[in-house]
């Protein structure tokens, strides 16, 4: 929604995929101080990546 109303010249999703992309983060790359105490959440199972 932000893209459509802020970045898009014609309030469509045209150009979104060329400009913005989702990235994947491997939670093993967390620094020790930033790592969750328990990486296993009942709601999500064992989380290994974030998008």
N, C-alpha and C positions, 0 to 999 in steps of 0.2 A: 504494500500500500504506500509506503514512503516513496518508493521508486516512482510509482505512477503519478503521484501528486507533487513531488519535489524535483526529481531529476528528469522525468520524461517531458519532452517538449509538447507532446500531444496527449498526455494522460493515458497512455497505453503501456503495455509491457514490451513494446518493440525496443530492442537494443539492450534489454536487461541482461540477457545471457552473454552478450559480448562484453558487457561492462562489469557486471557483478557475478561472482561465482562463490559457491559454498566451498568451504575448506574442511578438511578432515584433520582432527587433532588426536594423536595417539596419547591416551591418558598416562601411559608409561613415561612420557616426557615431562610430566609435572615435576617441578622442583619439590624436594621433600617438604618444605614449609607450606607449599600450596596444595599438596596432595590431600584428598579427603581421608579421614581416619579409617573409614570402612568403604572400600570401593564397590561393595555389593549392596545394592539397594533392592528391597523387596519388589518395588514397583517396576524396576527396569532390569533386574537380573544383574549379571556381572558386566559392568560397563567397561569397554576397552577402548572405544573411540567416541569422540564428540563431533557433531557437525554443526 
